[in-house]
Structure formats: structure tokens, C-alpha cells
Amino acid sequence: MLNNQLVEQYLQRINFQGNVNVDRETLHNLHQAHMESIPFENLDIHLGNKINLSIPQLFEKVVTKNRGGFCYELNYLFSEMLKACGFKVSLLSAQVFDGEIPGMEYDHLLLLIECEGILSIADVGFGDSFISPLELDSKPVEQRGYLYKITSQNDRYVLYRKKNEEEWLPQYIFTLNPQEIEAFTEMCEFQQTSSKSNFTKKSVCSIATKTGRLTISNGKFIETSHGKRSERLIADSRDYRQLLQRHFFMSLPNDISLFQWKMLSIKRL
């Protein structure tokens, strides 16, 4: 568990202001602050850096070195911070949908939080997703232009999302069975190495803003604000670095090879 000093550093990393109370309002504020401060990114996979799921390593990467990560990193580290603050948190396994077909078990790590007698899911590691935790028994909830709902049948829950008049699309399916981080090790390795993994096919760095989202992916810089989208091609490695620094406050090593730049900038065919 993180000690008080590390928790304070974490809160500074996510620009959280105010008292940390064990209540739903604080939980929502922490979740939103995290989404708007720490990017969802998989750059280490394309730089050839193995992802380590130990808390000291994750803390150094995400908090000390001002990086982001994907679900196994961000949600696991967030869960440890919440626990240190007094929240009751469990790790859950989810299967992400590809169209109508769910992926493999442990495909995604999300969080179950019990607070003030209410069960909610939290997820700061799914990229373009809900900003505040979603209650399991809630009706459709609108968050920044999207509607979210959770349906259940027996012990299975499905998260759905829709925009405007579009159809509801399933995001992932999960149960409430608590998991230990070791259960995700094999899939975390798969996501980093398999040609079937979406994370090896393209690099991404994306973060929520107050009005939309900023994303670098496949050689493009994409900005959405108030429902409007704009994109441009990234000119070169210098432009790439400047975008990372200006919008994500991230710096990468100077000794990145041309091959690594191509992996960061171009979709693998």
C-alpha cells in the first residue's frame, strides 16, 4: 500500500485539490482528475520496454516520470491509491467487445468500488471512456456527450455506450468476482507481444480535457472539443516530441531509433 507521502505525490500528479474524504463526491473528483491528468498510452510497447506491474515500478513511471499507461498499469495503481485513502476497492476482469464478440478473460482490468453503500465501477485505463464512476444499478447516465448504461443478467454485467441517436454499443462484459493482480500477468504479456493484440498494432497517447480529448495515434494529432473533431499529420520526430511535451507533459529518451519512431508514428500493417 502507498504511504502518506506517496499518496500526496500521487494527488499532486493528478492536480487534485481539496480534502480526500471517503465519500462518493471525492471518488468522482479523484476519477475525473485522473482522467484529465494522466494519459492512456502504450508507447513503451513500441519502444521495446517491458511493462512491470509492481507498484514501485508503476509509481516511478506514472507519478515520478510523468508518464501514462494502459489498463493494467493505470487501474491497478489507482486502486492502490484509493485503498490508501480508505476506499474499498477490488480488481475485476473484463472482456472487451470487438463488435458483438467479447474478447478473452483478463482482457481488461477495471475496478469495483463500494462507497456509502453503493457499488460502482471505476476505470481510468480504457482511453475514451466515462469520466466519473458508474453505479451498477444506475439508469443511463450522460457524461460529456455520451450515454452510458450497465445491464446485468445473472452474474454478468455489460457496459454500453451510445452517442446522440446512434445505437447502444457494448464496451465490455464483466463479473464482480474479485481478482489479484497476478491473474492479469499472462494477458498483460499477450497485449505487449502478440500480433493479435491491438496494442502492438498501433501506438496511442490520449487524454481527456474539460471539453473533449487530445490524442496522438498513427502519425496524427487529433483534437476533439465540444463535439467537433480536427486532426493533422505529425510532421516528424521533432513535431512528435513537441506535441507530447506541450499537451501531455511527457518527454521520451533522446536515443530512440528510427525504427522505434516508425513504430510510434505508423500503424503496423
N, C-alpha and C positions, 0 to 999 in steps of 0.2 A: 504494500500500500504506500502511496505517496505521503511524505511527511508534510508538515505545515509550510515549510519553506518552499518545497517543490510545488505544492498547490498554489501558493502565492505567485510563483513564476508562471505557472500554467494560466492563472487568471489574467496576468499581465499579457501573456501571449495572445489571449482571445479578447483583449481590451474590455474585460468585464468590469463594470463599475457597480458599486453598491455592496450590501451585505449578502453573504451566502447563507440563506436560510433553507431549511429542509422543507420546502413547500413547492407547490406546482408553479407558482409565478416565477420563482427563482429558477426552477428547472427549465421552464420555457425560455427565460432570458439567457441562461447558460448555453442552451442548444442553439439559439439564434446567433449569439455572439460567436460561437464556434464556427458555424456555417459561414459567417461573414468575415472570419479572420484566418482560418486555416484551409488551404485549398485541397481539393480532391485531386490527387495526381499520382501517376505511375512512372515518373521519369527514371527512377532507379532501375526498373526492369530493363529499360532501353539503354541505360548506361552500364549495364552489366553488374550492378551492385545487388548482392543478395539481401533480401529483406529479413531482418531479425525481429522476432516477436517478443523479445524480452523487454520488460518495462523500462529498465535503464537505457537500453538502446533506442527504444521508441521515443523516450523523453528527450534524449540528446538530439535525435533527428528532428522531431516535430517542434519542440519547445526551444531548445538551446540553439539549434541551427536554422530555425525559422522555415522548416520545410513542411510539406503536407504528406499525404499518403493515401492508401485505399482502405477498404472497409476493415480488414483485419488489424491494420495499424491504428486508424483513427478511432474506431468504435471501442476497441479494446483499451486504448489509452484513456479515452473519455470516460469509460466505465470505472477505471481506477481513480480518476479524479473525483467522480461523483461519489464513489464509495468513501473516499477520504473526507468528503464533505458531509457524510451521514446519510446519503441516499441508499435505498435498497435496490440493487441492480443485478440482473442476470444476463449472461450472454445467450443469444439464440441463434440457431441455424436457419437460414432461409435459402430457398431455391429461386433464382431469378428467371423470369419468363423470357423466352425467345419466341415472340409471337404468342401462341397459345400453349407452348410447350415449356414446362418448368425445367430448370437446369438440375444439376446434381446436388445432393445433400452437402451442406457446408460451403455451398457456392457463394454465400454471402453471410456476413456476421452482422447482426443488429442487436439492440438492447431492449430488454423488458425492465420497466421501472415501476415500482409500486410506491406511490406517494399520496398521502392523505386519503388512503383507502381506494385510490383509483389506479388501475393498470393502464400503462401507456407504452408505446414503442418509441424509442429514440433512435435516430440514425444520422450520424454526421459523416458517414462514409459511403454514400451512394450517389454522389455527384449532384445532379439537378434533381432535387427531391424536396420533401417537406421541410420547412424552416423550424417549426415547433413540433414537439412530440404529439403523437396522435393517440387518443384514448381508444381502447379496444372496443368499447361499446358505444362509440360516438356515431352520430349521423354524419353524412357528408360534410366535410369542412373545407372552406375556401382559404387558400393561402397563396397570395401573390399571383393570382390569375389562374390557378389550378384548383380543381376539386379533388379531394382525397376521401376514400372510404375504405373501411375494413369489414369484410364479410367473414362469417365463420360457419363451419359445418363440422359437427363432432369436435375433434381436437385440432382441426386445420383452419388457419386464418389466411386470407388473401388480401393484400393491399392493392387497391385500384386507384388509378388517376385518370382525370379527363380535363380537357380544356374546351371552354365555350360549349359549342353544340356537338363536339366530337364524341365518339363512343368511349365508354369506360375501358381502359386498358389495364390488364393485370401487371403489376410490377414484380411481386414475389410472393411466395407462399411459405408459411412457417408454422411451427407449433410452439407451445410455451415450455417445452422441455429445456431446463437449464443445461448449459454446456460449459466445459472447461476449455481454455484456450488451446490445449493440446489437441482437441478434437478437430481443430481447423488447420493443423500443421500441413497435412497432406494436400489439402486443396489450395492452401497458400502457395505451396511449392508448384502445384499444377498451374496456377494462374500466372506464375512468373516464368514458366519454362515451356509450356505446351503450345504447339502451333494452333490448337483448338481454342485457346484462351483469347478472349477479346483484348486482354491487357497486353499480350505480346504482338497483336496485330496493329495497334496504334498507340501513340503516346497522347496523354491528355493532362492538362493542368487547368482546373476550373474552380471558380469561387463565386459564392452568392454575394450580391450587393444589395443595397437598400431598394433599388429599382429594378433589379434583374440579375444578370450573371455575366461574368467575363470568362472566356475560355481560349486556350491555345491548344489546337489539335490539328494534326495532319498538315502542318505548314501554314495554318491560317490563324488569325486572331479574330475572335468572334465576340461581339458585344450585343447583349440584349438589354433594353431599358424601356420600361413602361410598355412592354409588349412588342416593341419594334426591334428588329434584328439587323445588324450590319456586320460585314466581315471583309477582311482584306488578306492578301497573301503576305506572309512574312518574307522579307527581302533576303536576309542572310543570317548568319550566326550572330552578328553584332545586333541586328534588329531583334532577334530572338531573346538575347540576353537582356536587352533594354526593356522589353515587354515584361519579362519575368521580374525584373527589379522594380519597374515602375508600378505594376499592377498587383504583383504577388509578393513583393519584397523578398524575393528569392535570388540567390546567387549560385551559380554552378562552378565546378572546378575549371581552371583555365586550360587544363591539359586534355580536354575532351577531343577525341579523334574525329576525323571527317566521317568515318563510318558511324560513330555514335551520333553525330549531328544529323545524319540522314535518318537514323532510327527515331530521333526525336521529332523530325520535321515531316517525314514522308510515311504514308501508310504502306505497310508491307503487303505486297501482292501475292 
